[in-house]
Amino acid sequence: MKKPSKSTERKSKTSIKKNKNREFVTITYMFLGMFILMMGYFAYFQVFKSEDFINSPYNTRQDKFGEHVVRGSILSADGKTLAETIVEEDGSETRYYPYGSMFAHAVGYDSNGKSGIESFANFNLLRSHAFFLEQVVNGLKDEKNPGDNVITTLNYSLQETAYNALGDNNGAVVALEPETGKILAWVSKPDFNPNTIAADWDSIISNTDSENSVLLNRVSQGLYPPGSTFKILTTLEYINENPNYSDYTYDCTGSISKDDTEIHCYDNAVHGTEDLKTSFAKSCNASFANIGLSLNKTSFAKLCDSLLFHADLPIAYPYQKSSFVLNEDSDTSATMQTAIGQGQTLVTPLHMALITSAIANDGVLMKPYVIDHTENYKGISVKEYKPSAYGTLLDETQAATMQEFMSYVVSDGTGSKLSGQSYEAAGKTGSAEYSNTKGESHAWFTGYASTEEKGTIVVTVIVEGGGAGSTTAVPIAKKIFDTYFNN
């Protein structure tokens, strides 16, 4: 056997060395790439995600911050203190809510768990951006640092008006700016006093009826039949399917019957000959039941899904998803009931406010938010929260049409108590039956008002067992509009 030459051996060794070098370089670059990716994700996490994880209600380490920081205050947009920590001479701390139950569900509580802003802004309230040297001195003296304050978008005057206007009724009121998404008022009743929630806790949780619990935040968690406010969606679907919708006519005799199902107009009112806009303004059940029978159920369901039914809502508060169950297998009764906002359709007041907000804002929904900024205890800004768009729910033509129809509700329909004011109002009323007992209905209103000087505000109201929206819910909305535009 011929022995390899020295030249061949050198080439072989060189080749092996090159292969090893190539493998080493490949492995080095792989580890370098992994390191860069890891550091990139670490930077991304620190900038964009760390606060979400730290501020998660499931993060039990948050309360450790309280060992070194006095929990900051929560304030309204107009400077009212909504929650603060009072420190006694012996160092004991008491969380105090100056306005008691007025801001109960908006601000929340910080005892026996947390809710509301106290919960999702927990991390912000337990951080301290006091001057560095001041923190060092406090640490040497074994004293706590003052926590940062959370400045909300809540308007004290509107909250007070909404709270008092709802009175002793159970229900909910929410007000927001459609152009920014700022939440201005958030009221849910029945409510609780956050100052005494620890003492009242056993009696509160002993009520096993979750629907009547004072802890239920009805603005975002209360599911109700929408009643005639749902005719906004029925109208949109009819317009989508019928470009000649302006030719629609219906002769209302006070009721409509089909396949053993009979639908009556509210109080058996006879509306006579109507076009689509008049049917909407008068909230004619017979006409809308008739419209419902003509709609493509699959297309209707897709429209509702595009308007956030069965969808996650862009809100920090806990919420329930609204439901729409009409499909091609639904019978005549379900179809007619659904078209007028009854049947199995359920919505939250917040959801109706978001749909209304998109309409008022030319089809674009802004993400609702309730924290404007945080600042240290000396008032120096720490972090600001800016308006951001969720997405386009309606095109401009659809939004403009619904603006026209909702304005007609005020000028010539069931929202007439809002006409002739210093502001231009638009909206939709509703009376949603919730039992088989005749006359038992929730009263709804969802709408908006605007002036050139102050812009636009959306208000959604539900009064449980309130009857007609036009007589119960509209006056509540009017008080809020009056406060916003006239004070």
C-alpha positions, 0 to 999 in steps of 0.5 A: 500500500502506497504511503501518502506524500507529505504534501498530501498529509499537509493538505489533509491537516490544513483541511481538517484545521479549516473545518474545525475553524469553520465549526468554531466560527459557526458555533461562535456566531450562533451563540453571539446571535442568541446573546444578541436576541436575548439582550434585545428581548431583555431591552424590549421587556424592560421598556415595554413589558416589565411594568405590565408584569410587575403590575399584574394582579397575580404578582404577589411581590407588589405588596413588598413595595409597600414596606418601603413606600407610602402608597401614593394618592389618586386624583381627579383630572380637576385636582380632587383627591379621590384616594390617599394614605393617612399616616398616623404619628405611630406610623400606622397607615389608613387608606382614605377615600374622601368621597366615599361611595361616589367613586367606588367602582371607578377608583376601587378599594385597597383592602381585602384585595384590590379593584379598580384603579387601586388594582391596575395602577397598584405598581404606579402607586407603590413606586417612588420618584422622590429625589434620589438623595431624599430616598437615601436619607429616608433609607438611613432613617428607616423611613418610607418614601412617598409614593407616586400619585396617579392623576386620572381622566375622571371629571369630579363634576361629571362624576358627582352629577352622574352619581346623584342623577342615578339616585337610588336606582341600580344601574350604570353611567359612563361618560367619555371623550370619543376623540381621545378615549378619556373616561370622564365618569364611571358610576355603578350602583348598588355601590359600597363605601371603600372606607369601610369595606374591610368591616363590611366584607363578610356581609358583602360576600355573604350575598351569593347573588352575583347579579345584585352584588355591590362589587359588580362593576355594572359599567363593564361587567353588567350584561343586559338586553340592549333593547332599542339601543340595539337598533343601531346595529340592526339599522347598520345591517339593513343599510349594508344590505340595502343601498336603497334603504331610503326607499324603505316604508312600513305601516305600523299598526302597533304590532306585528305577527309572524309564525305565532310570534307577536311583537308590540311597539312600546305602550302599543303605540301606532306609528303609521307610515314610516321610512327607516329614519322615522322608524329609528327615531320613533323606535318602532318595534314592529318596523324593526321586527319586520326589518329583522326578518329580511336580514341575512343572519350570517352577515348580521352576525359578522357585523356584530362581531366587527362591532366587538361582540364576543370580543376583548375590549380595550379596557383595563377594568375587568369586563364581560364580553357581549353576546349575539347568538342569531344564526341561520338556524334561528327561528322567526321568534328569535329573529324578530326579538333579536332585531329589536334588542331582545332575545338572547342578545346581551351587552354591557353599558361600556360596550354600547358607549364604545359603539356610540363613541366610534359613531361620534368619532366618524367611525374610529374607536379610540382606546378608553383610558382612565389614567392621564399621568403619574407624578411624584409627590412634588408634582413632577411628571413621571409618565404620561398616557396618550390617546391611541386608536383601537381601530376603525369600526365603521367607515365614514359613510356609515358613521355619518348616516348613524349620526344623522339618524341619531340626531333625528331621534333628538329632533323628532323622536324619543330623545326630544328632551335633549332638543333645543339645548346649548349643545347639539345632541344625538342618541338612541333610547331603549326599553329592554324587557328583562322578565315575563312580567308586563312593563318590567323594563330597563331604561337605556340611553346612549348618545353624545353631545357637542359644541364647537368650544368644548368638543364632544362627550359620549354618555351611556345610561342604564337604569335597572327597572327604569321603564322607558329610556325616554322618560328615565335614562334621557333626563340623567344623560341631560344632567350630565350634558348640562354639567359638561357644557354649561358649567 
